[in-house]
């Protein structure tokens, strides 16, 4: 079935994996990658598919409403997978206005452009039902407390409602009906965009779907995030800045598993529904750092424990949420999805990728990639 799918933020970390999956898996689809190419967007992430006949890249800002409308019309877009977002909490604390503009007004621009393009056709393009798929975050739910069972050394194994074993630091989890309670400018901007997406369904009948996902890791992640940053710092013998005591807990998911979930939900998820996507796999930040040190030291030939001296505890982030934990039971129960990799396996695979792609990592950390693409796409 021929489809024309716009993927926003497709040159970013998660977006590039989704673009690659759709381009390779669906040769009859035309995949239109719309990305502004900010610091986190890098077309080098997609060199293996950039010449594919069913792939088009367009440098554009999702806040440019007229530009988005033109793309919708020129490419007869019948589906949008919306990943474009400012996503780094530390940056949102320093510059909340940029997050509000991109994450809220950018999403609103896409929603309105899609409504104008689809509404008159009864939310269809030809025989294809249109869909607006909005990717969000678990951070909109706020924070969970650490709640360890008496006499049990954490982390402990519990079961989600589906029966899936969950490596956990508490009995409570974020579920699809958990009340929103964002604590950072980033999470507040994402919560607002989620509300706009649902409002467009309730007001106009737009066929939408929302997913909230836990922390992703894997290849092509911009090295301001914990895992690629620390891999690079261990490689160069630089300090490993750990917030507070490193006791904050996050649920981790390998990025390709997230891309598989997006593919499944886009095609088979129920309109107007929400699905949570998580790894059933919680880790304290300090424990992740220790795993990274052991793995990198082993793979680059350092004596065991060499990287331990690089750990540096720094002042905690403002409003740092203690624990996030997603219950993905609904997604597993209704659509049959579950993570394919255990964390240790995924970390080994991730570390090897960054060590094998040091040119990519060095190019990103130097900023040279931005100058190259500014010359290529000189329109701004």
C-alpha positions as CSV (number, residue, x, y, z in Angstrom):
1,X,0.0,0.0,0.0
2,X,1.4,3.3,-1.1
3,X,1.8,5.9,1.7
4,X,3.5,9.2,2.1
5,X,4.8,9.5,5.7
6,X,6.3,12.6,7.2
7,X,8.8,11.9,10.0
8,X,9.7,15.1,11.9
9,X,13.1,15.2,13.6
10,X,14.3,12.3,11.4
11,X,17.9,13.4,11.5
12,X,18.0,13.1,15.3
13,X,18.8,10.2,17.5
14,X,15.5,8.3,17.7
15,X,14.2,9.8,14.5
16,X,17.0,8.5,12.4
17,X,16.4,5.0,13.6
18,X,12.7,5.3,12.7
19,X,13.5,6.7,9.3
20,X,15.9,3.9,8.6
21,X,13.4,1.3,9.7
22,X,10.6,2.7,7.6
23,X,12.8,3.3,4.5
24,X,14.1,-0.3,4.5
25,X,11.0,-2.1,5.6
26,X,8.4,-0.3,3.4
27,X,9.8,0.2,-0.1
28,X,6.3,1.2,-1.3
29,X,6.2,4.1,1.2
30,X,7.6,7.5,0.5
31,X,9.4,8.7,3.7
32,X,9.7,12.5,4.0
33,X,12.2,13.4,6.7
34,X,11.6,17.0,7.9
35,X,14.3,18.3,10.2
36,X,15.6,21.8,11.0
37,X,19.1,20.4,11.6
38,X,19.7,22.0,14.9
39,X,22.8,20.9,16.9
40,X,21.1,17.5,17.6
41,X,20.2,16.8,13.9
42,X,22.9,15.2,11.8
43,X,22.3,13.7,8.3
44,X,25.4,11.6,8.8
45,X,23.1,9.4,10.9
46,X,21.3,8.4,7.7
47,X,24.0,8.1,5.1
48,X,23.1,4.4,4.5
49,X,19.6,5.4,3.2
50,X,20.1,8.9,1.8
51,X,20.1,7.6,-1.8
52,X,17.1,5.3,-1.4
53,X,14.4,6.0,-4.0
54,X,11.6,6.2,-1.4
55,X,13.4,8.7,0.8
56,X,13.3,12.5,0.7
57,X,15.0,14.9,3.1
58,X,13.6,18.5,3.6
59,X,15.4,21.0,5.8
60,X,12.5,22.8,7.5
61,X,11.4,24.2,10.9
62,X,8.1,22.7,12.2
63,X,7.3,26.2,13.6
64,X,7.1,27.4,10.0
65,X,3.4,26.8,9.5
66,X,3.3,27.9,5.8
67,X,6.3,25.8,5.0
68,X,4.8,22.7,6.7
69,X,1.5,23.3,4.8
70,X,3.5,23.3,1.5
71,X,5.2,20.1,2.4
72,X,1.9,18.4,3.2
73,X,0.4,19.5,-0.1
74,X,3.5,18.8,-2.4
75,X,4.1,15.3,-1.0
76,X,0.4,14.4,-0.4
77,X,1.3,13.4,3.2
78,X,-1.2,11.0,4.8
79,X,0.7,10.2,8.0
80,X,2.9,12.1,10.4
81,X,5.3,10.6,13.0
82,X,6.2,13.5,15.1
83,X,9.6,13.2,16.9
84,X,11.0,16.7,16.4
85,X,11.6,18.2,19.8
86,X,14.0,20.0,22.1
87,X,14.7,17.2,24.6
88,X,17.6,17.9,27.0
89,X,16.5,18.9,30.5
90,X,19.6,20.8,31.3
91,X,19.1,23.0,28.2
92,X,15.4,23.6,29.1
93,X,16.4,24.9,32.6
94,X,18.7,27.5,30.9
95,X,16.4,28.4,28.0
96,X,12.7,27.4,28.6
97,X,11.5,29.7,25.8
98,X,13.1,27.6,23.0
99,X,11.5,24.5,24.5
100,X,8.0,26.1,24.6
101,X,8.4,27.4,21.0
102,X,9.6,24.1,19.4
103,X,7.7,21.6,21.5
104,X,4.4,23.4,21.9
105,X,4.0,25.8,19.0
106,X,5.9,23.4,16.6
107,X,3.5,20.6,17.5
108,X,0.5,23.0,17.1
109,X,1.8,24.1,13.7
110,X,1.9,20.4,12.5
111,X,-1.5,19.7,13.9
112,X,-3.1,22.6,12.2
113,X,-1.4,21.9,8.9
114,X,-2.5,18.3,9.1
115,X,-6.1,19.3,9.9
116,X,-6.3,21.6,6.9
117,X,-4.8,18.9,4.6
118,X,-6.9,16.0,5.8
119,X,-10.2,17.2,7.3
120,X,-12.1,17.9,4.1
121,X,-11.4,14.3,3.0
122,X,-12.9,12.8,6.0
123,X,-9.4,12.2,7.5
124,X,-8.4,10.1,4.5
125,X,-6.0,10.4,1.6
126,X,-7.3,8.2,-1.2
127,X,-8.1,4.9,0.5
128,X,-5.6,5.4,3.3
129,X,-6.7,6.4,6.8
130,X,-4.6,9.4,8.0
131,X,-2.8,9.3,11.3
132,X,-0.9,11.8,13.4
133,X,1.4,10.0,15.8
134,X,3.0,12.1,18.5
135,X,6.0,10.7,20.4
136,X,6.3,12.0,24.0
137,X,8.2,11.1,27.2
138,X,7.6,9.5,30.5
139,X,8.8,12.7,32.2
140,X,5.3,14.3,31.7
141,X,4.1,12.0,34.6
142,X,6.4,13.6,37.2
143,X,8.4,11.4,39.5
144,X,8.0,8.2,41.5
145,X,9.4,7.5,45.0
146,X,11.9,4.8,45.7
147,X,10.0,2.1,47.6
148,X,12.1,-0.9,48.4
149,X,10.4,-3.9,50.0
150,X,11.5,-4.5,53.5
151,X,14.4,-6.9,53.8
152,X,15.1,-7.0,50.0
153,X,18.3,-5.6,48.5
154,X,17.4,-3.3,45.6
155,X,16.9,-3.5,42.7
156,X,14.3,-6.2,43.1
157,X,12.2,-8.1,40.6
158,X,8.5,-7.4,40.4
159,X,5.9,-8.1,37.9
160,X,3.9,-5.6,35.8
161,X,0.2,-6.3,35.3
162,X,1.0,-8.4,32.2
163,X,3.2,-10.7,34.2
164,X,6.4,-9.3,32.6
165,X,9.3,-9.3,35.1
166,X,10.5,-5.8,35.9
167,X,13.9,-4.9,37.4
168,X,12.6,-2.2,39.7
169,X,13.3,0.2,42.6
170,X,9.6,0.6,43.5
171,X,6.2,-0.9,43.3
172,X,4.6,2.0,41.5
173,X,4.8,2.6,37.7
174,X,3.7,5.1,35.2
175,X,0.7,3.8,33.4
176,X,-1.4,5.4,30.6
177,X,-3.9,6.8,33.1
178,X,-1.3,8.3,35.4
179,X,-2.0,11.9,36.1
180,X,0.4,14.4,34.5
181,X,2.7,16.2,36.9
182,X,5.7,17.7,34.9
183,X,8.6,19.2,36.9
184,X,11.0,20.6,34.4
185,X,10.5,23.2,31.5
186,X,11.2,20.3,29.1
187,X,8.6,18.0,30.6
188,X,6.1,20.8,30.9
189,X,6.5,21.6,27.2
190,X,6.0,18.0,26.2
191,X,2.9,17.7,28.5
192,X,1.4,20.8,26.8
193,X,2.1,19.3,23.3
194,X,0.4,16.0,24.4
195,X,-2.7,18.0,25.5
196,X,-2.8,19.8,22.1
197,X,-2.7,16.5,20.2
198,X,-5.5,15.0,22.2
199,X,-7.5,18.3,22.0
200,X,-7.3,18.1,18.2
201,X,-8.9,14.7,18.3
202,X,-11.6,15.8,20.8
203,X,-12.4,19.0,18.9
204,X,-11.9,18.1,15.3
205,X,-11.9,14.4,15.2
206,X,-8.3,14.2,14.0
207,X,-7.0,10.6,14.1
208,X,-4.2,10.9,16.6
209,X,-2.1,8.6,18.8
210,X,0.3,9.4,21.6
211,X,3.1,7.3,23.1
212,X,5.2,8.1,26.2
213,X,8.6,6.4,26.3
214,X,11.3,5.9,28.8
215,X,15.0,6.8,28.4
216,X,16.5,5.6,25.1
217,X,20.1,4.6,24.4
218,X,22.0,3.3,21.5
219,X,23.9,4.4,18.3
220,X,23.8,8.0,17.0
221,X,22.8,9.6,20.3
222,X,24.1,13.2,20.7
223,X,26.9,13.1,23.2
224,X,25.4,15.5,25.7
225,X,23.3,12.6,27.0
226,X,24.7,10.4,29.8
227,X,25.7,7.2,28.0
228,X,27.5,8.5,24.9
229,X,29.0,11.4,26.9
230,X,30.5,9.0,29.4
231,X,31.7,6.5,26.8
232,X,33.5,9.4,25.1
233,X,34.9,10.7,28.4
234,X,36.2,7.3,29.5
235,X,37.9,6.9,26.1
236,X,39.7,10.2,26.6
237,X,40.3,10.0,30.4
238,X,38.0,12.9,31.2
239,X,35.9,13.4,34.3
240,X,32.5,11.6,34.6
241,X,30.2,14.2,36.2
242,X,27.5,12.4,38.2
243,X,24.6,14.5,39.6
244,X,24.2,14.4,43.4
245,X,24.9,10.9,44.7
246,X,24.0,9.2,41.4
247,X,20.9,7.6,43.0
248,X,18.3,8.8,40.5
249,X,16.6,5.9,38.8
250,X,15.6,5.6,35.1
251,X,14.0,2.9,33.0
252,X,16.2,2.2,29.9
253,X,15.2,1.0,26.4
254,X,17.4,0.3,23.4
255,X,16.5,2.7,20.7
256,X,15.9,0.1,18.0
257,X,13.3,-1.5,20.3
258,X,11.6,1.9,20.5
259,X,11.6,2.2,16.7
260,X,10.0,-1.3,16.4
261,X,7.3,-0.1,18.9
262,X,6.7,3.0,16.8
263,X,6.3,1.0,13.7
264,X,3.8,-1.4,15.3
265,X,1.8,1.3,17.0
266,X,1.6,3.5,13.8
267,X,0.1,0.6,11.9
268,X,-1.9,-1.2,14.5
269,X,-2.5,1.1,17.5
270,X,-6.0,2.4,18.2
271,X,-6.8,5.9,17.3
272,X,-7.0,8.4,20.2
273,X,-5.3,6.0,22.5
274,X,-2.1,6.3,24.5
275,X,0.6,3.6,24.8
276,X,3.5,3.6,27.3
277,X,6.8,2.2,26.0
278,X,9.4,1.1,28.5
279,X,12.3,-1.3,29.0
280,X,11.1,-3.0,32.2
281,X,14.6,-2.2,33.3
282,X,15.5,0.3,36.0
283,X,19.0,1.4,36.9
284,X,20.5,3.9,39.2
285,X,22.7,6.4,37.4
286,X,25.8,5.5,39.3
287,X,25.3,1.8,38.5
288,X,25.1,2.7,34.8
289,X,28.3,4.6,35.1
290,X,30.0,1.7,36.7
291,X,28.8,-0.7,33.9
292,X,30.0,1.8,31.3
293,X,33.4,2.0,33.0
294,X,33.9,-1.8,33.1
295,X,32.7,-2.2,29.5
296,X,34.8,0.6,28.0
297,X,37.9,-0.3,30.0
298,X,37.7,-3.9,28.9
299,X,37.1,-3.1,25.2
300,X,39.9,-0.5,24.9
301,X,42.3,-2.6,26.9
302,X,42.6,-0.6,30.1
303,X,43.3,-2.5,33.4
304,X,40.0,-3.2,35.2
305,X,38.9,-0.2,37.3
306,X,41.0,2.4,35.4
307,X,37.9,4.5,34.8
308,X,36.7,4.5,38.4
309,X,38.9,7.5,39.3
310,X,37.1,9.6,36.7
311,X,33.9,9.6,38.6
312,X,33.2,13.2,39.9
313,X,30.1,14.0,41.9
314,X,28.7,17.4,41.0
315,X,25.8,19.6,42.3
316,X,22.5,18.0,41.6
317,X,20.3,19.2,38.8
318,X,17.5,21.6,39.8
319,X,14.2,19.7,40.2
320,X,15.9,16.4,39.5
321,X,13.2,13.7,39.6
322,X,14.2,10.7,41.6
323,X,12.6,7.8,39.7
324,X,10.9,7.1,36.4
325,X,9.4,3.7,35.6
326,X,7.1,2.7,32.8
327,X,4.6,-0.1,32.8
328,X,4.4,-1.3,29.1
329,X,1.9,-4.0,29.9
330,X,-0.8,-2.6,27.7
331,X,1.5,-2.4,24.7
332,X,2.6,-6.0,25.3
333,X,-0.9,-7.3,25.9
334,X,-2.7,-5.6,23.0
335,X,0.0,-5.5,20.3
336,X,2.5,-8.1,21.4
337,X,5.5,-5.8,21.7
338,X,8.3,-6.3,24.3
339,X,12.0,-5.3,24.4
340,X,14.4,-7.6,22.5
341,X,17.6,-6.8,24.4
342,X,18.6,-7.0,28.1
343,X,20.4,-3.8,29.3
344,X,23.8,-5.4,29.6
345,X,23.5,-6.8,26.1
346,X,22.4,-3.4,24.8
347,X,25.1,-1.6,26.6
348,X,27.8,-3.9,25.1
349,X,26.4,-3.3,21.7
350,X,26.2,0.4,22.2
351,X,29.7,0.8,23.6
352,X,31.1,-1.2,20.7
353,X,29.3,1.0,18.2
354,X,30.7,4.2,19.6
355,X,34.2,2.8,19.8
356,X,33.9,1.5,16.2
357,X,32.6,4.9,15.0
358,X,35.0,7.3,16.7
359,X,35.1,9.5,13.5
360,X,31.3,10.0,13.9
361,X,31.7,10.8,17.6
362,X,34.7,13.1,17.1
363,X,32.9,14.9,14.3
364,X,29.8,15.5,16.5
365,X,31.7,16.6,19.6
366,X,33.8,19.1,17.5
367,X,30.7,20.6,15.8
368,X,32.2,20.1,12.3
369,X,29.1,18.4,11.1
370,X,27.0,21.6,11.6
371,X,29.3,23.7,9.4
372,X,29.2,21.0,6.7
373,X,25.4,20.9,6.6
374,X,25.0,24.7,6.9
375,X,27.0,25.0,3.6
376,X,24.9,22.2,2.0
377,X,21.5,23.7,3.2
378,X,22.4,27.3,3.2
379,X,18.8,28.5,3.5
380,X,19.3,28.9,7.2
